[in-house]
Amino acid sequence: MVRSVNVGTPREAAWAGIGRTSIDKVAVAGPVEVRRLGLGGDQVSDTRHHGGADQAVYAFAREELDWWAAQLGTDLRDGEFGENLTTEGVVVDDAELGERWRIGTTLLEVASVRTPCHDFKTWMGRGGHDSRGWVRRFAEHGHPGAYLRVLQEGTLQEGDPVEVVHRPGHGVTMRTAFRAAMGEPELLPRLLEVDGLAVKLRRRAEDHVAASYRSVGVVN
């Protein structure tokens, strides 16, 4: 189910790469509008690297926040990793790319994978958490959560069940996609098995395959 719905708007932050950030998400009560590019009341700061239809809504499991809280020896609130949806009882990282979720009156599709950045690391440190080697540690744990695209606009709210209404069956999960993006490029060709693959992921996978062909002297 959806444990909390979290939104944030741009705030000035000298430490952020572009001087502002929306990573500080706070929980809101009641129905929240879900539009093609994200939740009502939520706004992306760095539109070059974040947001867009393939990254409209970010979901992260409460169970993973609890795991990290144990590792860090501190509490982590819902939304602290910048997620829009904090889920409970959903193994988000086992979702397949292209998997579809019915939540409230919306239909969402698992579309892309989060890669940890310097702003995420700095945000954790400013929150009083141990951010040493944060990007590496987050990558090694291999549980990135999921970016969702909006197939059907509507509303959702805390307490709504997450109903899986379609699972493609190709086996390319968020964990697989994350590993491919974070240091195991040999997995990138598997992403091309996914219909409707996010533009950035497809480009990366196709570039890798093309480079592999060139390295062995194969010309298309």
Backbone bond lengths (Angstrom), bond angles and torsions (degrees), N, CA, C in turn:
res aa  C-N    CA-C-N  psi(-1)  N-CA   C-N-CA  omega(-1)  CA-C   N-CA-C  phi
1 M - - - 1.456 - - 1.528 109.82 -
2 V 1.340 115.15 169.15 1.461 120.74 174.17 1.523 107.81 -85.59
3 R 1.302 116.19 114.72 1.459 121.37 179.63 1.529 110.86 -78.92
4 S 1.346 116.13 -41.63 1.466 120.01 176.77 1.517 109.55 -152.25
5 V 1.337 114.37 152.92 1.459 122.62 174.73 1.526 106.18 -112.51
6 N 1.337 116.26 125.63 1.464 121.05 -169.99 1.523 110.58 -125.30
7 V 1.333 115.85 135.03 1.463 120.14 -179.81 1.523 109.82 -132.77
8 G 1.318 115.32 159.36 1.459 121.10 178.29 1.519 110.57 -152.68
9 T 1.307 116.26 154.73 1.462 121.97 177.47 1.521 108.54 -123.91
10 P 1.327 117.64 160.55 1.466 120.20 -177.12 1.525 113.12 -58.48
11 R 1.330 114.69 135.74 1.456 122.21 175.34 1.522 108.38 -130.03
12 E 1.316 115.32 142.31 1.455 119.71 177.58 1.528 109.55 -62.71
13 A 1.323 116.30 133.43 1.468 121.45 -178.93 1.524 107.91 -154.28
14 A 1.318 116.08 108.28 1.462 120.41 -177.53 1.522 111.73 -60.75
15 W 1.335 117.03 -27.32 1.461 120.74 -176.90 1.531 112.76 -79.08
16 A 1.327 117.43 -17.30 1.469 120.50 -178.94 1.521 110.20 -75.38
17 G 1.315 116.05 152.05 1.456 120.85 -175.02 1.509 114.25 -57.73
18 I 1.351 118.06 -35.47 1.463 120.64 -179.82 1.533 111.06 -109.60
19 G 1.324 116.83 10.70 1.454 120.35 176.79 1.517 115.14 86.19
20 R 1.317 117.18 2.77 1.463 121.61 174.70 1.523 108.15 -154.19
21 T 1.327 116.49 160.68 1.459 120.91 -176.47 1.519 110.21 -154.23
22 S 1.323 115.59 153.88 1.465 121.77 175.65 1.524 110.91 -119.95
23 I 1.333 117.39 19.78 1.459 120.50 -174.71 1.529 112.44 -70.08
24 D 1.334 117.34 -20.80 1.454 121.17 -178.60 1.525 109.55 -79.66
25 K 1.340 116.55 91.94 1.456 121.99 -178.62 1.531 109.86 -95.92
26 V 1.321 116.07 140.75 1.462 121.20 177.78 1.519 109.22 -123.89
27 A 1.324 115.93 146.78 1.452 121.45 -177.65 1.521 111.00 -71.97
28 V 1.328 115.62 141.32 1.458 121.64 176.46 1.524 108.89 -124.11
29 A 1.325 115.21 148.61 1.464 120.81 -178.40 1.525 110.40 -98.29
30 G 1.319 115.92 155.41 1.451 120.88 175.95 1.506 113.48 83.56
31 P 1.330 116.00 175.78 1.467 120.43 -178.49 1.528 112.29 -61.71
32 V 1.329 115.77 138.15 1.464 122.59 178.40 1.524 108.14 -121.46
33 E 1.323 116.10 131.57 1.452 119.97 177.88 1.526 110.52 -68.40
34 V 1.316 115.40 139.76 1.462 121.82 175.86 1.523 107.75 -119.03
35 R 1.312 115.19 116.20 1.457 121.22 -178.89 1.527 109.31 -110.06
36 R 1.308 116.27 175.17 1.473 120.83 -174.60 1.516 112.06 -56.93
37 L 1.344 117.53 -34.35 1.460 120.54 -176.34 1.527 113.10 -105.99
38 G 1.327 117.78 11.46 1.459 117.75 174.50 1.512 113.63 141.63
39 L 1.323 114.80 -169.78 1.455 121.89 -176.45 1.517 111.40 -85.06
40 G 1.315 115.36 148.00 1.440 119.69 171.80 1.520 109.81 -62.63
41 G 1.324 116.67 134.73 1.458 120.48 -178.87 1.510 114.26 88.13
42 D 1.337 116.78 -3.90 1.466 120.96 178.84 1.531 108.50 -112.24
43 Q 1.316 117.14 140.09 1.460 120.50 -178.30 1.519 110.12 -142.81
44 V 1.317 117.06 132.64 1.458 123.28 179.29 1.526 109.30 -79.84
45 S 1.328 116.50 137.10 1.464 120.72 175.82 1.528 111.43 -86.91
46 D 1.324 116.54 -56.52 1.460 121.87 -175.85 1.526 108.92 -93.26
47 T 1.326 116.46 86.53 1.463 119.98 -175.30 1.528 112.62 -74.44
48 R 1.330 117.27 -10.18 1.468 119.22 176.65 1.521 110.53 -72.36
49 H 1.328 117.77 -38.16 1.454 121.80 -174.27 1.528 113.99 -110.26
50 H 1.316 116.57 -11.76 1.464 119.51 -176.14 1.526 110.49 -134.98
51 G 1.310 115.02 164.29 1.449 119.70 176.22 1.512 113.00 81.59
52 G 1.315 115.91 -170.13 1.457 121.10 -174.66 1.519 110.49 92.68
53 A 1.312 116.32 171.26 1.459 121.20 -174.93 1.525 112.99 -60.99
54 D 1.343 117.43 -32.79 1.465 120.49 -178.05 1.528 112.87 -81.39
55 Q 1.330 116.99 -8.65 1.461 121.60 179.72 1.530 109.69 -134.02
56 A 1.314 115.85 42.63 1.460 120.14 -173.02 1.522 112.69 -71.58
57 V 1.332 116.49 -38.86 1.466 122.24 -176.42 1.523 107.98 -136.80
58 Y 1.328 116.71 134.35 1.466 120.67 179.99 1.521 109.70 -111.25
59 A 1.330 116.12 126.04 1.467 122.48 -179.60 1.523 110.12 -112.71
60 F 1.330 116.12 138.41 1.457 121.62 178.69 1.525 107.97 -143.97
61 A 1.325 116.13 141.79 1.460 120.96 -173.79 1.525 112.64 -82.03
62 R 1.339 115.40 137.14 1.461 120.48 174.22 1.518 111.02 -59.01
63 E 1.321 117.01 -33.67 1.454 120.45 178.92 1.523 111.54 -62.14
64 E 1.336 116.89 -35.17 1.464 120.07 177.44 1.526 111.40 -73.35
65 L 1.316 117.30 -36.78 1.471 119.70 173.99 1.530 110.01 -60.27
66 D 1.335 116.34 -40.33 1.469 119.74 179.00 1.524 110.88 -65.66
67 W 1.330 116.91 -37.81 1.467 120.55 178.14 1.521 110.02 -62.25
68 W 1.332 115.77 -46.66 1.455 119.41 179.59 1.525 111.55 -66.60
69 A 1.311 117.60 -35.88 1.464 120.43 177.99 1.521 110.30 -60.08
70 A 1.339 116.61 -40.12 1.461 120.34 178.17 1.522 111.09 -66.01
71 Q 1.342 116.27 -39.79 1.459 119.73 179.22 1.520 111.98 -66.67
72 L 1.329 115.98 -38.26 1.454 121.07 -176.40 1.520 113.18 -86.66
73 G 1.330 116.18 -13.80 1.457 120.02 -179.05 1.511 112.85 68.64
74 T 1.335 116.54 37.33 1.460 120.65 -177.11 1.518 108.93 -153.71
75 D 1.310 117.01 170.54 1.457 121.29 176.73 1.530 110.29 -86.76
76 L 1.312 115.76 148.76 1.463 122.21 173.70 1.519 107.50 -128.55
77 R 1.307 116.17 125.25 1.462 120.17 -179.89 1.532 110.32 -83.70
78 D 1.310 116.91 161.13 1.454 121.22 171.97 1.526 108.82 -58.26
79 G 1.319 116.92 135.36 1.455 121.92 179.86 1.513 114.32 89.56
80 E 1.331 118.52 -5.40 1.460 119.97 -173.47 1.521 113.28 -69.59
81 F 1.322 117.66 -22.84 1.464 120.41 176.13 1.530 111.15 -90.30
82 G 1.333 116.15 11.83 1.454 120.14 178.58 1.514 113.81 81.85
83 E 1.343 116.67 14.51 1.459 119.39 -177.82 1.527 111.66 -81.81
84 N 1.338 115.01 146.09 1.457 121.28 174.86 1.517 112.20 -80.73
85 L 1.328 115.93 -38.20 1.456 121.22 179.34 1.520 108.96 -118.86
86 T 1.315 116.83 117.63 1.454 120.60 170.04 1.515 106.05 -94.95
87 T 1.331 116.36 116.11 1.459 120.54 -176.18 1.529 110.48 -97.83
88 E 1.326 114.85 163.34 1.457 121.23 175.81 1.520 107.99 -140.33
89 G 1.334 116.31 131.43 1.448 119.97 -179.08 1.520 114.03 78.12
90 V 1.326 117.59 13.12 1.466 122.86 178.70 1.526 108.04 -121.30
91 V 1.334 117.40 122.91 1.466 120.50 178.01 1.525 106.93 -84.83
92 V 1.314 115.07 82.40 1.461 121.71 -172.71 1.521 111.55 -56.93
93 D 1.318 117.11 -40.35 1.469 120.42 -173.55 1.523 113.47 -72.93
94 D 1.333 117.59 -12.56 1.456 120.88 174.84 1.520 112.23 -92.04
95 A 1.332 117.57 -1.27 1.462 120.73 177.10 1.521 109.39 -67.01
96 E 1.315 116.28 142.90 1.457 121.35 177.05 1.524 110.34 -87.49
97 L 1.320 116.16 146.89 1.461 119.86 170.44 1.527 108.39 -57.43
98 G 1.302 116.12 130.16 1.463 120.83 -177.23 1.513 113.65 93.33
99 E 1.319 117.30 -6.01 1.467 121.05 176.29 1.528 109.10 -66.32
100 R 1.321 116.67 143.43 1.461 120.52 -176.59 1.525 111.50 -117.86
101 W 1.330 113.59 135.70 1.456 121.12 -177.86 1.524 109.87 -118.86
102 R 1.320 116.03 131.80 1.452 121.74 170.44 1.527 107.61 -95.56
103 I 1.322 116.21 118.08 1.463 121.74 177.38 1.521 107.22 -131.79
104 G 1.333 116.59 121.10 1.454 119.28 -175.55 1.514 109.52 59.06
105 T 1.325 116.13 -129.15 1.470 119.89 177.77 1.521 111.76 -101.08
106 T 1.337 116.90 12.86 1.459 120.77 -179.06 1.528 111.36 -100.36
107 L 1.308 115.58 160.15 1.461 122.00 169.38 1.523 106.76 -125.85
108 L 1.330 115.71 118.59 1.461 122.07 -176.57 1.528 109.70 -116.69
109 E 1.332 115.78 149.82 1.463 121.23 -178.74 1.524 110.08 -124.98
110 V 1.318 116.42 130.36 1.469 121.76 176.29 1.525 107.49 -64.35
111 A 1.347 115.96 118.77 1.458 118.80 -167.17 1.513 115.26 -122.29
112 S 1.336 118.11 -36.74 1.452 118.50 -172.20 1.524 109.90 -155.21
113 V 1.319 115.10 177.17 1.450 121.37 -171.41 1.525 110.05 -122.12
114 R 1.319 115.98 142.89 1.456 120.63 176.73 1.521 109.60 -81.99
115 T 1.320 115.84 136.97 1.462 119.92 170.12 1.524 107.27 -114.73
116 P 1.328 118.09 130.25 1.466 121.00 -175.78 1.523 111.54 -66.95
117 C 1.320 115.88 143.44 1.463 120.77 -176.04 1.527 110.59 -127.04
118 H 1.333 115.86 175.66 1.466 121.57 -179.35 1.527 111.36 -61.96
119 D 1.330 117.10 -38.23 1.464 119.17 -179.84 1.530 110.95 -63.11
120 F 1.327 116.81 -39.54 1.476 121.22 177.22 1.524 109.44 -60.54
121 K 1.329 116.44 -45.89 1.462 121.21 178.79 1.533 110.68 -59.47
122 T 1.327 116.36 -48.26 1.460 119.77 -177.76 1.524 111.14 -65.44
123 W 1.316 116.32 -39.59 1.473 121.28 177.55 1.522 110.48 -57.66
124 M 1.325 117.21 -44.12 1.457 120.35 179.37 1.527 110.62 -62.94
125 G 1.330 116.15 -43.65 1.460 119.35 179.22 1.510 112.60 -63.07
126 R 1.329 117.55 -39.74 1.454 120.98 179.93 1.525 111.83 -69.05
127 G 1.330 115.50 -22.11 1.461 119.60 176.26 1.514 113.26 -82.83
128 G 1.329 116.56 3.38 1.452 120.76 178.17 1.509 114.62 88.08
129 H 1.326 116.26 10.66 1.461 120.55 -179.20 1.531 110.13 -95.29
130 D 1.321 116.07 160.06 1.454 121.45 178.38 1.522 108.77 -74.82
131 S 1.324 117.44 104.47 1.462 121.16 -176.48 1.524 112.81 -101.31
132 R 1.336 117.65 9.60 1.460 120.00 -179.67 1.532 110.33 -62.23
133 G 1.336 115.81 125.45 1.459 120.06 -179.50 1.520 112.78 60.81
134 W 1.344 116.43 30.70 1.469 119.30 -171.16 1.528 113.12 -60.41
135 V 1.334 117.81 -45.39 1.459 120.16 -178.33 1.525 110.10 -60.45
136 R 1.324 116.99 -45.08 1.468 120.55 179.07 1.521 110.88 -63.52
137 R 1.311 117.61 -44.06 1.465 120.87 -178.29 1.529 111.25 -64.39
138 F 1.326 116.38 -43.24 1.462 120.50 178.80 1.521 110.04 -62.70
139 A 1.337 115.81 -41.62 1.464 120.32 -180.00 1.522 111.33 -65.69
140 E 1.323 116.89 -43.26 1.464 120.32 -177.66 1.521 111.83 -66.04
141 H 1.323 117.39 -34.39 1.472 119.06 178.63 1.520 111.15 -67.01
142 G 1.314 117.41 -35.29 1.459 120.78 170.11 1.516 116.56 75.76
143 H 1.326 117.84 27.08 1.462 121.44 177.70 1.531 108.35 -123.96
144 P 1.336 117.34 86.69 1.466 120.29 -168.70 1.514 116.02 -87.95
145 G 1.334 118.62 -8.34 1.451 118.91 -168.52 1.523 109.32 76.76
146 A 1.325 116.88 -167.92 1.468 119.81 -174.83 1.519 111.67 -143.28
147 Y 1.319 115.08 135.24 1.456 120.84 167.55 1.521 108.14 -85.80
148 L 1.322 115.91 137.79 1.453 122.48 -177.35 1.519 110.54 -118.47
149 R 1.342 115.95 142.36 1.465 119.84 169.89 1.528 108.17 -100.71
150 V 1.305 116.25 155.36 1.462 122.15 -176.10 1.521 109.04 -98.74
151 L 1.324 116.07 111.73 1.467 120.89 177.61 1.519 111.12 -89.26
152 Q 1.327 115.78 -31.82 1.466 120.52 178.41 1.519 108.59 -137.17
153 E 1.313 116.46 117.63 1.455 120.57 178.92 1.526 110.62 -70.21
154 G 1.322 115.89 156.81 1.458 120.43 -179.55 1.509 109.94 173.04
155 T 1.320 116.11 -144.52 1.458 121.29 176.79 1.523 109.84 -133.91
156 L 1.329 114.39 154.32 1.459 121.33 172.46 1.519 107.92 -145.98
157 Q 1.333 115.92 168.55 1.452 119.81 179.88 1.517 110.27 -159.79
158 E 1.319 115.54 168.56 1.456 120.02 178.82 1.525 109.24 -58.34
159 G 1.336 115.65 142.11 1.448 121.15 -178.86 1.512 114.60 93.01
160 D 1.339 117.21 -14.14 1.467 119.65 178.75 1.527 110.23 -66.53
161 P 1.325 117.71 138.13 1.465 119.19 173.92 1.522 111.04 -71.29
162 V 1.338 115.34 152.72 1.461 122.02 173.51 1.521 106.62 -103.54
163 E 1.310 116.25 108.21 1.463 121.80 -177.17 1.528 109.24 -103.29
164 V 1.318 116.92 119.26 1.466 121.13 176.02 1.523 107.48 -80.08
165 V 1.323 116.87 112.28 1.467 120.77 -176.61 1.522 112.02 -103.36
166 H 1.336 117.05 -10.47 1.466 120.23 177.56 1.519 109.00 -156.47
167 R 1.321 116.36 131.37 1.461 122.50 174.77 1.515 106.79 -129.96
168 P 1.333 118.98 117.76 1.469 121.47 -171.56 1.525 114.90 -60.94
169 G 1.336 117.45 -35.57 1.453 120.14 178.85 1.513 115.50 90.78
170 H 1.337 118.38 4.82 1.468 120.14 179.36 1.527 112.57 -80.91
171 G 1.321 117.94 -13.48 1.458 121.34 175.60 1.513 115.85 81.97
172 V 1.335 117.98 4.76 1.465 120.73 178.85 1.522 107.67 -87.64
173 T 1.316 115.53 95.76 1.458 121.56 -175.85 1.526 111.25 -89.58
174 M 1.330 114.55 174.87 1.459 119.02 176.23 1.524 110.86 -60.75
175 R 1.323 117.42 -36.90 1.470 119.75 178.70 1.529 110.38 -62.38
176 T 1.338 116.68 -43.08 1.463 120.70 179.31 1.523 110.71 -62.59
177 A 1.331 116.29 -46.33 1.461 120.59 -179.48 1.525 111.15 -63.09
178 F 1.325 116.21 -38.36 1.460 120.65 179.67 1.525 110.85 -65.78
179 R 1.317 116.56 -43.92 1.461 120.06 178.22 1.527 110.49 -61.99
180 A 1.331 116.16 -39.84 1.462 120.01 179.01 1.520 111.25 -62.81
181 A 1.334 116.19 -38.30 1.463 120.68 -177.13 1.517 113.26 -80.85
182 M 1.342 116.66 -19.13 1.461 120.13 -170.82 1.528 113.62 -118.84
183 G 1.324 117.12 34.64 1.460 117.24 171.05 1.504 117.06 126.34
184 E 1.339 118.33 -0.07 1.454 120.86 176.26 1.535 108.69 -123.14
185 P 1.328 117.28 69.06 1.466 120.61 -174.17 1.521 113.62 -62.47
186 E 1.329 117.61 -18.11 1.461 119.02 177.69 1.531 111.51 -63.42
187 L 1.339 116.74 -15.97 1.458 120.58 177.98 1.529 112.48 -86.82
188 L 1.324 117.16 -11.77 1.463 119.89 -175.04 1.532 113.22 -58.27
189 P 1.344 120.36 -40.39 1.466 118.33 179.46 1.523 113.79 -58.34
190 R 1.324 117.49 -26.89 1.470 119.86 179.08 1.520 111.36 -64.07
191 L 1.322 116.46 -28.95 1.457 119.00 -178.74 1.523 111.28 -64.85
192 L 1.322 116.77 -26.12 1.462 120.38 -178.57 1.520 112.28 -71.18
193 E 1.333 117.36 -7.34 1.459 121.21 174.72 1.527 111.31 -76.21
194 V 1.324 117.05 -10.72 1.461 122.22 -172.18 1.526 110.49 -91.63
195 D 1.324 117.28 120.90 1.456 121.12 173.31 1.523 109.31 -68.37
196 G 1.312 116.71 137.97 1.453 120.34 177.79 1.510 113.85 69.98
197 L 1.326 117.12 26.85 1.466 120.78 -179.61 1.525 110.29 -57.88
198 A 1.336 116.31 139.94 1.457 121.95 178.98 1.524 110.19 -52.53
199 V 1.315 115.81 143.26 1.466 121.89 -173.07 1.527 111.77 -55.65
200 K 1.333 117.55 -48.00 1.458 120.59 -177.21 1.521 111.59 -63.71
201 L 1.323 116.95 -40.63 1.462 120.27 179.54 1.529 110.80 -67.94
202 R 1.334 116.33 -41.76 1.473 119.12 179.77 1.518 110.94 -63.11
203 R 1.328 116.13 -43.24 1.463 119.30 -179.67 1.528 110.42 -61.39
204 R 1.321 115.52 -42.31 1.467 119.21 -179.04 1.516 111.42 -65.22
205 A 1.337 116.25 -43.12 1.459 120.10 179.89 1.522 111.35 -66.48
206 E 1.332 117.11 -42.41 1.465 120.42 -179.87 1.525 111.22 -66.18
207 D 1.327 117.04 -38.67 1.473 119.99 177.36 1.524 110.75 -62.78
208 H 1.342 116.44 -39.67 1.463 120.08 179.60 1.526 110.66 -65.05
209 V 1.324 116.52 -44.50 1.464 120.13 -179.86 1.530 110.06 -63.95
210 A 1.319 117.23 -42.60 1.463 120.69 179.75 1.528 110.80 -62.69
211 A 1.328 116.56 -41.15 1.461 120.15 178.88 1.525 110.82 -65.26
212 S 1.332 116.41 -36.31 1.466 120.54 178.66 1.518 110.59 -64.61
213 Y 1.332 116.45 -41.50 1.468 120.21 177.49 1.520 110.61 -62.19
214 R 1.339 116.09 -44.15 1.457 119.11 -178.51 1.527 111.25 -63.33
215 S 1.327 116.15 -35.17 1.460 119.85 -176.14 1.522 112.38 -67.49
216 V 1.341 115.79 -24.09 1.477 119.14 179.75 1.517 111.24 -106.84
217 G 1.340 115.70 9.15 1.452 120.38 174.99 1.505 114.82 78.31
218 V 1.344 117.50 21.72 1.455 121.39 177.82 1.502 108.60 -93.12
219 V 1.328 117.95 129.99 1.452 122.49 -179.64 1.526 108.02 -117.78
220 N 1.338 117.25 127.95 1.481 120.23 177.18 1.524 110.05 -78.87
